[in-house]
């Protein structure tokens, strides 16, 4: 999947993008676990429904 320079700006769109990358083989709990890992590693911040990226 090519997104260009844009990144998903909401949790919903990021979750959908992750699901698409895995060809919709992941259940919701697995997608949520991946989001949690990204937060724990400091790669993203989630505030309300918005996602901020901390990658260079």
C-alpha distance matrix in Angstrom:
0.0 3.8 6.5 9.4 12.4 12.2 11.9 12.6 16.4 17.7 17.8 16.9 13.6 12.8 13.9 11.9 8.6 10.0 11.2 8.0 6.8 10.3 10.3 12.9 15.3 16.4 19.3 19.7 21.9 19.4 16.8 19.9 20.9 17.7 18.2 21.8 21.1 19.1 22.1 24.6 23.2 23.4 19.8 19.7 22.5 22.7 25.5 26.1 22.8 21.4 19.2 20.2 18.5 20.8 18.8 19.6
3.8 0.0 3.8 5.8 9.1 9.7 10.4 12.1 15.7 17.7 18.5 18.0 14.4 13.6 15.7 13.9 10.4 12.4 14.2 11.3 10.1 13.8 14.1 16.5 19.0 19.7 22.5 22.4 24.6 22.2 19.3 21.9 23.1 19.7 19.6 23.2 22.5 19.9 22.7 25.4 23.7 23.3 19.6 19.5 22.3 22.7 25.4 26.3 23.0 21.1 18.9 19.3 17.5 19.7 17.6 17.8
6.5 3.8 0.0 3.8 6.3 6.0 7.0 8.9 12.3 14.6 16.0 15.8 12.0 11.5 14.3 12.8 9.5 12.1 14.3 12.0 11.4 15.2 15.7 17.4 20.2 20.3 22.6 21.9 24.1 22.0 18.8 20.9 22.3 19.0 18.3 21.8 21.5 18.5 20.8 23.8 22.3 21.5 17.7 17.2 19.7 20.0 22.4 23.3 20.0 17.9 15.8 16.2 14.7 17.3 15.7 16.1
9.4 5.8 3.8 0.0 3.8 5.6 8.1 11.0 13.8 16.8 18.6 18.8 15.1 14.5 17.5 16.4 13.1 15.4 17.9 15.7 14.7 18.5 19.2 21.1 23.7 23.8 26.2 25.4 27.3 25.2 21.9 23.8 25.1 21.6 20.7 24.1 23.4 20.2 22.3 25.3 23.4 22.2 18.5 18.2 20.8 21.6 23.8 25.0 22.1 19.4 17.2 16.8 15.0 17.2 15.2 14.8
12.4 9.1 6.3 3.8 0.0 3.8 6.6 10.2 12.1 15.6 17.7 18.5 15.1 14.3 17.8 17.3 14.2 16.3 19.3 17.7 16.7 20.3 21.6 23.0 25.5 25.1 27.2 26.0 27.6 25.7 22.3 23.6 24.8 21.4 20.0 23.1 22.5 19.0 20.7 23.7 21.7 20.0 16.5 16.1 18.4 19.5 21.5 23.1 20.5 17.5 15.2 14.1 12.4 14.4 12.7 12.2
12.2 9.7 6.0 5.6 3.8 0.0 3.8 6.8 8.6 12.0 14.4 15.1 11.7 11.4 15.0 14.6 12.0 14.5 17.3 16.0 15.6 19.2 20.3 21.2 24.0 23.3 25.0 23.4 25.2 23.7 20.1 21.2 22.9 19.8 18.0 21.1 21.2 17.7 19.1 22.4 21.0 19.2 15.7 14.5 16.4 16.9 18.7 19.9 17.1 14.2 12.3 12.0 11.1 13.9 13.1 13.6
11.9 10.4 7.0 8.1 6.6 3.8 0.0 3.8 6.1 9.2 11.1 12.1 9.1 8.0 11.7 11.9 9.5 11.5 14.6 14.0 13.6 16.9 18.5 19.0 21.5 20.3 21.9 20.1 21.7 20.3 16.7 17.6 19.2 16.2 14.2 17.4 17.6 14.2 15.5 18.9 17.9 16.2 12.8 11.3 13.2 13.6 15.7 17.0 14.2 11.5 9.1 9.3 8.5 11.7 11.4 12.8
12.6 12.1 8.9 11.0 10.2 6.8 3.8 0.0 3.8 5.8 7.7 8.4 5.4 5.0 8.7 9.0 7.6 10.0 12.6 12.6 13.0 15.9 17.2 17.0 19.7 18.3 19.3 17.3 19.1 18.2 14.4 15.1 17.3 14.8 12.5 15.8 16.8 13.8 14.8 18.4 18.1 16.6 13.5 11.2 12.5 11.8 13.8 14.4 11.2 9.1 7.5 9.2 9.6 13.3 13.7 15.8
16.4 15.7 12.3 13.8 12.1 8.6 6.1 3.8 0.0 3.8 7.0 8.5 6.8 7.0 10.5 11.4 10.9 12.9 15.4 15.9 16.5 19.2 20.6 19.9 22.5 20.7 21.2 18.5 20.1 19.8 16.0 15.8 18.2 16.2 13.2 16.0 17.5 14.4 14.4 18.2 18.3 16.2 13.7 10.7 10.8 9.7 10.9 11.4 8.5 5.8 5.2 7.2 9.0 12.8 14.2 16.4
17.7 17.7 14.6 16.8 15.6 12.0 9.2 5.8 3.8 0.0 3.8 5.3 5.4 6.1 8.5 9.9 10.6 12.3 14.1 15.3 16.5 18.6 19.8 18.5 21.0 18.9 18.8 15.8 17.4 17.6 14.0 13.3 16.2 14.8 11.7 14.3 16.5 14.1 13.7 17.5 18.4 16.7 14.6 11.2 10.7 8.4 9.4 9.0 5.4 4.5 5.2 8.7 11.0 14.7 16.4 19.2
17.8 18.5 16.0 18.6 17.7 14.4 11.1 7.7 7.0 3.8 0.0 3.8 5.6 5.1 5.9 8.4 9.8 10.4 12.0 14.0 15.2 16.6 18.1 16.4 18.5 15.9 15.5 12.3 13.7 14.1 10.6 9.6 12.7 11.7 8.6 11.2 13.7 11.9 11.7 15.3 16.6 15.5 13.8 10.5 10.1 7.4 9.2 8.7 5.5 6.1 6.1 9.9 11.8 15.1 16.8 19.9
16.9 18.0 15.8 18.8 18.5 15.1 12.1 8.4 8.5 5.3 3.8 0.0 3.8 5.5 5.2 6.2 8.7 10.0 10.5 12.3 14.3 15.6 16.4 14.4 16.9 14.8 14.2 11.2 13.5 14.2 10.7 10.6 14.0 13.3 10.9 13.8 16.3 14.8 15.1 18.5 19.8 19.0 17.0 14.1 13.9 11.2 12.6 11.2 7.6 8.9 9.5 13.2 14.9 18.4 19.7 22.6
13.6 14.4 12.0 15.1 15.1 11.7 9.1 5.4 6.8 5.4 5.6 3.8 0.0 3.8 5.4 5.0 6.1 8.6 9.7 10.4 12.2 14.3 15.0 13.8 16.7 15.2 15.5 13.2 15.7 15.5 11.7 12.5 15.6 13.9 11.8 15.3 17.0 15.0 15.9 19.4 20.0 19.1 16.5 13.8 14.5 12.5 14.2 13.6 9.9 9.8 9.5 12.6 13.7 17.4 18.1 20.6
12.8 13.6 11.5 14.5 14.3 11.4 8.0 5.0 7.0 6.1 5.1 5.5 3.8 0.0 3.8 5.4 5.0 6.2 8.5 9.8 10.5 12.5 14.1 13.2 15.6 13.7 14.4 12.3 14.1 13.3 9.5 10.3 12.8 10.6 8.6 12.2 13.5 11.3 12.7 16.1 16.4 15.8 13.0 10.8 12.1 10.8 13.4 13.6 10.3 9.7 8.1 10.8 11.2 14.6 15.0 17.8
13.9 15.7 14.3 17.5 17.8 15.0 11.7 8.7 10.5 8.5 5.9 5.2 5.4 3.8 0.0 3.8 5.4 5.1 6.1 8.6 9.9 10.8 12.3 10.6 12.7 10.4 10.7 8.5 10.6 10.1 6.3 7.6 10.5 9.1 7.8 11.3 13.0 11.8 13.3 16.3 17.1 17.2 14.9 12.8 13.8 12.1 14.7 14.3 11.3 11.9 10.7 13.8 14.2 17.3 17.8 20.8
11.9 13.9 12.8 16.4 17.3 14.6 11.9 9.0 11.4 9.9 8.4 6.2 5.0 5.4 3.8 0.0 3.8 5.5 5.0 6.1 8.6 10.0 10.4 8.8 11.8 10.7 11.3 9.9 12.8 12.2 8.8 10.9 13.7 12.1 11.4 15.0 16.4 15.1 16.8 19.9 20.4 20.4 17.8 15.8 17.1 15.3 17.6 17.0 13.5 14.0 13.2 16.2 16.5 19.8 19.8 22.4
8.6 10.4 9.5 13.1 14.2 12.0 9.5 7.6 10.9 10.6 9.8 8.7 6.1 5.0 5.4 3.8 0.0 3.8 5.4 5.0 6.2 8.7 9.7 9.6 12.4 11.6 13.3 12.4 14.8 13.3 9.9 12.3 14.4 11.9 11.4 15.2 15.8 14.0 16.3 19.3 19.1 19.1 16.0 14.6 16.6 15.7 18.4 18.4 15.0 14.6 12.9 15.2 14.7 17.8 17.3 19.5
10.0 12.4 12.1 15.4 16.3 14.5 11.5 10.0 12.9 12.3 10.4 10.0 8.6 6.2 5.1 5.5 3.8 0.0 3.8 5.4 5.1 6.4 8.7 8.4 10.2 8.9 10.9 10.4 12.2 10.0 6.9 9.8 11.2 8.6 9.0 12.7 12.8 11.7 14.4 16.9 16.7 17.4 14.6 13.8 16.0 15.3 18.5 18.8 15.9 15.6 13.5 15.6 14.8 17.4 16.7 19.3
11.2 14.2 14.3 17.9 19.3 17.3 14.6 12.6 15.4 14.1 12.0 10.5 9.7 8.5 6.1 5.0 5.4 3.8 0.0 3.8 5.5 5.3 6.3 4.9 7.2 6.3 8.4 8.5 11.1 9.3 6.9 10.3 12.1 10.3 11.3 14.6 15.2 14.7 17.2 19.5 19.8 20.7 18.1 17.1 19.0 17.8 20.7 20.4 17.4 17.8 16.3 18.9 18.4 21.0 20.5 23.1
8.0 11.3 12.0 15.7 17.7 16.0 14.0 12.6 15.9 15.3 14.0 12.3 10.4 9.8 8.6 6.1 5.0 5.4 3.8 0.0 3.8 5.3 4.8 5.4 8.5 9.2 11.6 12.2 14.9 13.0 10.6 14.0 15.6 13.4 14.2 17.8 18.0 17.0 19.8 22.2 22.0 22.7 19.7 18.9 21.0 20.1 22.9 22.7 19.4 19.4 17.8 20.0 19.3 22.0 21.1 23.1
6.8 10.1 11.4 14.7 16.7 15.6 13.6 13.0 16.5 16.5 15.2 14.3 12.2 10.5 9.9 8.6 6.2 5.1 5.5 3.8 0.0 3.8 5.4 7.4 9.1 9.7 12.9 13.7 15.6 12.9 10.8 14.3 15.1 12.3 13.6 17.1 16.5 15.4 18.6 20.7 20.0 21.0 17.8 17.7 20.4 20.2 23.3 23.7 20.7 20.1 17.9 19.6 18.1 20.4 18.9 20.8
10.3 13.8 15.2 18.5 20.3 19.2 16.9 15.9 19.2 18.6 16.6 15.6 14.3 12.5 10.8 10.0 8.7 6.4 5.3 5.3 3.8 0.0 3.8 5.4 5.8 6.7 10.3 12.0 13.6 10.7 9.6 13.4 13.8 11.6 13.8 16.8 16.2 16.0 19.2 20.9 20.4 22.0 19.3 19.3 21.8 21.4 24.7 24.9 22.0 22.0 19.9 21.8 20.5 22.5 21.2 23.4
10.3 14.1 15.7 19.2 21.6 20.3 18.5 17.2 20.6 19.8 18.1 16.4 15.0 14.1 12.3 10.4 9.7 8.7 6.3 4.8 5.4 3.8 0.0 3.8 5.4 8.0 11.1 13.0 15.4 13.1 12.0 15.8 16.7 14.9 16.8 19.9 19.7 19.5 22.5 24.4 24.1 25.4 22.6 22.3 24.6 23.9 26.9 26.7 23.5 23.7 22.0 24.2 23.1 25.5 24.2 26.2
12.9 16.5 17.4 21.1 23.0 21.2 19.0 17.0 19.9 18.5 16.4 14.4 13.8 13.2 10.6 8.8 9.6 8.4 4.9 5.4 7.4 5.4 3.8 0.0 3.8 5.6 7.8 9.8 12.5 10.9 10.0 13.5 14.9 13.9 15.5 18.5 18.9 19.0 21.6 23.5 23.8 25.2 22.7 21.9 23.7 22.5 25.2 24.6 21.6 22.4 21.1 23.7 23.2 25.7 25.0 27.4
15.3 19.0 20.2 23.7 25.5 24.0 21.5 19.7 22.5 21.0 18.5 16.9 16.7 15.6 12.7 11.8 12.4 10.2 7.2 8.5 9.1 5.8 5.4 3.8 0.0 3.8 6.7 9.8 11.6 9.6 10.0 13.5 14.1 13.4 15.8 18.3 18.4 19.1 21.9 23.2 23.6 25.4 23.3 22.9 24.8 23.8 26.8 26.3 23.6 24.5 23.0 25.5 24.7 26.9 26.0 28.5
16.4 19.7 20.3 23.8 25.1 23.3 20.3 18.3 20.7 18.9 15.9 14.8 15.2 13.7 10.4 10.7 11.6 8.9 6.3 9.2 9.7 6.7 8.0 5.6 3.8 0.0 3.8 6.5 7.9 5.8 6.5 9.9 10.4 10.2 12.6 14.7 15.2 16.2 18.7 20.0 20.7 22.6 20.7 20.2 21.9 20.7 23.7 23.3 20.9 21.9 20.5 23.0 22.5 24.6 24.2 27.0
19.3 22.5 22.6 26.2 27.2 25.0 21.9 19.3 21.2 18.8 15.5 14.2 15.5 14.4 10.7 11.3 13.3 10.9 8.4 11.6 12.9 10.3 11.1 7.8 6.7 3.8 0.0 3.8 5.5 5.4 6.6 8.9 10.1 11.1 12.9 14.6 15.8 17.2 19.0 20.3 21.7 23.4 22.0 20.9 22.0 20.3 22.9 22.0 19.8 21.5 20.6 23.5 23.6 25.8 25.9 29.0
19.7 22.4 21.9 25.4 26.0 23.4 20.1 17.3 18.5 15.8 12.3 11.2 13.2 12.3 8.5 9.9 12.4 10.4 8.5 12.2 13.7 12.0 13.0 9.8 9.8 6.5 3.8 0.0 3.8 5.4 5.2 6.2 8.6 10.0 10.6 12.3 14.3 15.5 16.7 18.4 20.1 21.4 20.2 18.6 19.2 17.1 19.4 18.3 16.3 18.3 17.7 20.8 21.4 23.8 24.4 27.7
21.9 24.6 24.1 27.3 27.6 25.2 21.7 19.1 20.1 17.4 13.7 13.5 15.7 14.1 10.6 12.8 14.8 12.2 11.1 14.9 15.6 13.6 15.4 12.5 11.6 7.9 5.5 3.8 0.0 3.8 5.5 5.0 6.1 8.7 9.9 10.4 12.4 14.4 15.3 16.3 18.4 20.1 19.4 18.2 18.6 16.9 19.3 18.6 17.2 19.2 18.3 21.2 21.5 23.5 24.2 27.7
19.4 22.2 22.0 25.2 25.7 23.7 20.3 18.2 19.8 17.6 14.1 14.2 15.5 13.3 10.1 12.2 13.3 10.0 9.3 13.0 12.9 10.7 13.1 10.9 9.6 5.8 5.4 5.4 3.8 0.0 3.8 5.4 4.9 6.3 8.7 9.8 10.6 12.5 14.4 15.2 16.6 18.6 17.6 17.0 18.2 17.1 20.1 20.0 18.4 19.6 18.1 20.5 20.2 21.9 22.1 25.4
16.8 19.3 18.8 21.9 22.3 20.1 16.7 14.4 16.0 14.0 10.6 10.7 11.7 9.5 6.3 8.8 9.9 6.9 6.9 10.6 10.8 9.6 12.0 10.0 10.0 6.5 6.6 5.2 5.5 3.8 0.0 3.8 5.4 5.1 6.3 8.7 9.9 10.8 12.6 14.3 15.5 16.9 15.4 14.3 15.6 14.4 17.4 17.3 15.3 16.3 14.7 17.3 17.2 19.3 19.6 22.8
19.9 21.9 20.9 23.8 23.6 21.2 17.6 15.1 15.8 13.3 9.6 10.6 12.5 10.3 7.6 10.9 12.3 9.8 10.3 14.0 14.3 13.4 15.8 13.5 13.5 9.9 8.9 6.2 5.0 5.4 3.8 0.0 3.8 5.4 5.0 6.2 8.7 9.9 10.6 12.3 14.3 15.5 14.7 13.2 13.6 12.0 14.8 14.7 13.3 14.7 13.5 16.2 16.6 18.6 19.5 23.1
20.9 23.1 22.3 25.1 24.8 22.9 19.2 17.3 18.2 16.2 12.7 14.0 15.6 12.8 10.5 13.7 14.4 11.2 12.1 15.6 15.1 13.8 16.7 14.9 14.1 10.4 10.1 8.6 6.1 4.9 5.4 3.8 0.0 3.8 5.4 5.0 6.3 8.8 9.9 10.4 12.3 14.3 14.0 13.4 14.3 13.6 16.7 17.2 16.3 17.2 15.4 17.4 17.2 18.5 19.1 22.7
17.7 19.7 19.0 21.6 21.4 19.8 16.2 14.8 16.2 14.8 11.7 13.3 13.9 10.6 9.1 12.1 11.9 8.6 10.3 13.4 12.3 11.6 14.9 13.9 13.4 10.2 11.1 10.0 8.7 6.3 5.1 5.4 3.8 0.0 3.8 5.4 5.1 6.3 8.7 9.8 10.6 12.5 11.4 11.2 13.0 12.9 16.4 17.4 16.0 16.2 13.8 15.4 14.6 15.8 16.0 19.4
18.2 19.6 18.3 20.7 20.0 18.0 14.2 12.5 13.2 11.7 8.6 10.9 11.8 8.6 7.8 11.4 11.4 9.0 11.3 14.2 13.6 13.8 16.8 15.5 15.8 12.6 12.9 10.6 9.9 8.7 6.3 5.0 5.4 3.8 0.0 3.8 5.4 5.1 6.3 8.7 10.0 10.8 9.7 8.4 9.6 9.1 12.7 13.7 12.5 12.5 10.2 12.1 11.9 13.6 14.5 18.1
21.8 23.2 21.8 24.1 23.1 21.1 17.4 15.8 16.0 14.3 11.2 13.8 15.3 12.2 11.3 15.0 15.2 12.7 14.6 17.8 17.1 16.8 19.9 18.5 18.3 14.7 14.6 12.3 10.4 9.8 8.7 6.2 5.0 5.4 3.8 0.0 3.8 5.4 5.1 6.1 8.6 9.9 10.2 9.3 9.7 9.6 12.8 14.1 13.9 14.2 12.1 13.6 13.5 14.4 15.8 19.5
21.1 22.5 21.5 23.4 22.5 21.2 17.6 16.8 17.5 16.5 13.7 16.3 17.0 13.5 13.0 16.4 15.8 12.8 15.2 18.0 16.5 16.2 19.7 18.9 18.4 15.2 15.8 14.3 12.4 10.6 9.9 8.7 6.3 5.1 5.4 3.8 0.0 3.8 5.4 5.0 6.1 8.5 8.7 9.3 10.9 11.9 15.4 17.3 16.9 16.5 13.8 14.4 13.4 13.5 14.2 17.7
19.1 19.9 18.5 20.2 19.0 17.7 14.2 13.8 14.4 14.1 11.9 14.8 15.0 11.3 11.8 15.1 14.0 11.7 14.7 17.0 15.4 16.0 19.5 19.0 19.1 16.2 17.2 15.5 14.4 12.5 10.8 9.9 8.8 6.3 5.1 5.4 3.8 0.0 3.8 5.6 5.3 6.3 5.3 5.8 8.3 9.9 13.6 15.9 15.1 14.1 10.9 11.0 9.6 10.0 10.6 14.2
22.1 22.7 20.8 22.3 20.7 19.1 15.5 14.8 14.4 13.7 11.7 15.1 15.9 12.7 13.3 16.8 16.3 14.4 17.2 19.8 18.6 19.2 22.5 21.6 21.9 18.7 19.0 16.7 15.3 14.4 12.6 10.6 9.9 8.7 6.3 5.1 5.4 3.8 0.0 3.8 5.4 5.1 5.9 5.1 5.8 7.5 10.9 13.4 13.6 12.6 9.9 10.0 9.6 9.8 11.7 15.4
24.6 25.4 23.8 25.3 23.7 22.4 18.9 18.4 18.2 17.5 15.3 18.5 19.4 16.1 16.3 19.9 19.3 16.9 19.5 22.2 20.7 20.9 24.4 23.5 23.2 20.0 20.3 18.4 16.3 15.2 14.3 12.3 10.4 9.8 8.7 6.1 5.0 5.6 3.8 0.0 3.8 5.4 7.7 8.4 9.0 10.9 13.9 16.5 17.0 16.3 13.7 13.4 12.6 11.9 13.4 16.9
23.2 23.7 22.3 23.4 21.7 21.0 17.9 18.1 18.3 18.4 16.6 19.8 20.0 16.4 17.1 20.4 19.1 16.7 19.8 22.0 20.0 20.4 24.1 23.8 23.6 20.7 21.7 20.1 18.4 16.6 15.5 14.3 12.3 10.6 10.0 8.6 6.1 5.3 5.4 3.8 0.0 3.8 5.6 7.9 9.9 12.6 15.8 18.7 18.8 17.4 14.2 13.2 11.4 9.9 10.6 13.9
23.4 23.3 21.5 22.2 20.0 19.2 16.2 16.6 16.2 16.7 15.5 19.0 19.1 15.8 17.2 20.4 19.1 17.4 20.7 22.7 21.0 22.0 25.4 25.2 25.4 22.6 23.4 21.4 20.1 18.6 16.9 15.5 14.3 12.5 10.8 9.9 8.5 6.3 5.1 5.4 3.8 0.0 3.8 5.6 7.1 10.5 13.4 16.7 17.0 15.1 11.9 10.3 8.7 6.8 8.6 12.0
19.8 19.6 17.7 18.5 16.5 15.7 12.8 13.5 13.7 14.6 13.8 17.0 16.5 13.0 14.9 17.8 16.0 14.6 18.1 19.7 17.8 19.3 22.6 22.7 23.3 20.7 22.0 20.2 19.4 17.6 15.4 14.7 14.0 11.4 9.7 10.2 8.7 5.3 5.9 7.7 5.6 3.8 0.0 3.8 7.1 10.3 13.5 16.6 16.1 13.9 10.2 8.6 6.0 5.0 5.9 9.5
19.7 19.5 17.2 18.2 16.1 14.5 11.3 11.2 10.7 11.2 10.5 14.1 13.8 10.8 12.8 15.8 14.6 13.8 17.1 18.9 17.7 19.3 22.3 21.9 22.9 20.2 20.9 18.6 18.2 17.0 14.3 13.2 13.4 11.2 8.4 9.3 9.3 5.8 5.1 8.4 7.9 5.6 3.8 0.0 3.8 6.6 9.9 12.9 12.4 10.1 6.6 5.5 4.5 5.6 7.8 11.5
22.5 22.3 19.7 20.8 18.4 16.4 13.2 12.5 10.8 10.7 10.1 13.9 14.5 12.1 13.8 17.1 16.6 16.0 19.0 21.0 20.4 21.8 24.6 23.7 24.8 21.9 22.0 19.2 18.6 18.2 15.6 13.6 14.3 13.0 9.6 9.7 10.9 8.3 5.8 9.0 9.9 7.1 7.1 3.8 0.0 3.8 6.5 9.9 10.2 8.2 5.8 5.1 6.5 7.7 10.9 14.4
22.7 22.7 20.0 21.6 19.5 16.9 13.6 11.8 9.7 8.4 7.4 11.2 12.5 10.8 12.1 15.3 15.7 15.3 17.8 20.1 20.2 21.4 23.9 22.5 23.8 20.7 20.3 17.1 16.9 17.1 14.4 12.0 13.6 12.9 9.1 9.6 11.9 9.9 7.5 10.9 12.6 10.5 10.3 6.6 3.8 0.0 3.8 6.4 6.7 5.7 4.7 6.5 9.0 11.1 14.1 17.5
25.5 25.4 22.4 23.8 21.5 18.7 15.7 13.8 10.9 9.4 9.2 12.6 14.2 13.4 14.7 17.6 18.4 18.5 20.7 22.9 23.3 24.7 26.9 25.2 26.8 23.7 22.9 19.4 19.3 20.1 17.4 14.8 16.7 16.4 12.7 12.8 15.4 13.6 10.9 13.9 15.8 13.4 13.5 9.9 6.5 3.8 0.0 3.8 5.9 5.4 6.6 8.1 11.5 13.5 16.8 20.0
26.1 26.3 23.3 25.0 23.1 19.9 17.0 14.4 11.4 9.0 8.7 11.2 13.6 13.6 14.3 17.0 18.4 18.8 20.4 22.7 23.7 24.9 26.7 24.6 26.3 23.3 22.0 18.3 18.6 20.0 17.3 14.7 17.2 17.4 13.7 14.1 17.3 15.9 13.4 16.5 18.7 16.7 16.6 12.9 9.9 6.4 3.8 0.0 3.8 5.7 8.4 11.0 14.4 16.9 20.0 23.2
22.8 23.0 20.0 22.1 20.5 17.1 14.2 11.2 8.5 5.4 5.5 7.6 9.9 10.3 11.3 13.5 15.0 15.9 17.4 19.4 20.7 22.0 23.5 21.6 23.6 20.9 19.8 16.3 17.2 18.4 15.3 13.3 16.3 16.0 12.5 13.9 16.9 15.1 13.6 17.0 18.8 17.0 16.1 12.4 10.2 6.7 5.9 3.8 0.0 3.8 6.8 10.2 13.4 16.5 19.0 22.1
21.4 21.1 17.9 19.4 17.5 14.2 11.5 9.1 5.8 4.5 6.1 8.9 9.8 9.7 11.9 14.0 14.6 15.6 17.8 19.4 20.1 22.0 23.7 22.4 24.5 21.9 21.5 18.3 19.2 19.6 16.3 14.7 17.2 16.2 12.5 14.2 16.5 14.1 12.6 16.3 17.4 15.1 13.9 10.1 8.2 5.7 5.4 5.7 3.8 0.0 3.8 6.7 10.1 13.4 16.0 18.8
19.2 18.9 15.8 17.2 15.2 12.3 9.1 7.5 5.2 5.2 6.1 9.5 9.5 8.1 10.7 13.2 12.9 13.5 16.3 17.8 17.9 19.9 22.0 21.1 23.0 20.5 20.6 17.7 18.3 18.1 14.7 13.5 15.4 13.8 10.2 12.1 13.8 10.9 9.9 13.7 14.2 11.9 10.2 6.6 5.8 4.7 6.6 8.4 6.8 3.8 0.0 3.8 6.6 10.0 12.3 15.4
20.2 19.3 16.2 16.8 14.1 12.0 9.3 9.2 7.2 8.7 9.9 13.2 12.6 10.8 13.8 16.2 15.2 15.6 18.9 20.0 19.6 21.8 24.2 23.7 25.5 23.0 23.5 20.8 21.2 20.5 17.3 16.2 17.4 15.4 12.1 13.6 14.4 11.0 10.0 13.4 13.2 10.3 8.6 5.5 5.1 6.5 8.1 11.0 10.2 6.7 3.8 0.0 3.8 6.8 9.5 12.4
18.5 17.5 14.7 15.0 12.4 11.1 8.5 9.6 9.0 11.0 11.8 14.9 13.7 11.2 14.2 16.5 14.7 14.8 18.4 19.3 18.1 20.5 23.1 23.2 24.7 22.5 23.6 21.4 21.5 20.2 17.2 16.6 17.2 14.6 11.9 13.5 13.4 9.6 9.6 12.6 11.4 8.7 6.0 4.5 6.5 9.0 11.5 14.4 13.4 10.1 6.6 3.8 0.0 3.8 5.8 8.8
20.8 19.7 17.3 17.2 14.4 13.9 11.7 13.3 12.8 14.7 15.1 18.4 17.4 14.6 17.3 19.8 17.8 17.4 21.0 22.0 20.4 22.5 25.5 25.7 26.9 24.6 25.8 23.8 23.5 21.9 19.3 18.6 18.5 15.8 13.6 14.4 13.5 10.0 9.8 11.9 9.9 6.8 5.0 5.6 7.7 11.1 13.5 16.9 16.5 13.4 10.0 6.8 3.8 0.0 3.8 6.8
18.8 17.6 15.7 15.2 12.7 13.1 11.4 13.7 14.2 16.4 16.8 19.7 18.1 15.0 17.8 19.8 17.3 16.7 20.5 21.1 18.9 21.2 24.2 25.0 26.0 24.2 25.9 24.4 24.2 22.1 19.6 19.5 19.1 16.0 14.5 15.8 14.2 10.6 11.7 13.4 10.6 8.6 5.9 7.8 10.9 14.1 16.8 20.0 19.0 16.0 12.3 9.5 5.8 3.8 0.0 3.8
19.6 17.8 16.1 14.8 12.2 13.6 12.8 15.8 16.4 19.2 19.9 22.6 20.6 17.8 20.8 22.4 19.5 19.3 23.1 23.1 20.8 23.4 26.2 27.4 28.5 27.0 29.0 27.7 27.7 25.4 22.8 23.1 22.7 19.4 18.1 19.5 17.7 14.2 15.4 16.9 13.9 12.0 9.5 11.5 14.4 17.5 20.0 23.2 22.1 18.8 15.4 12.4 8.8 6.8 3.8 0.0
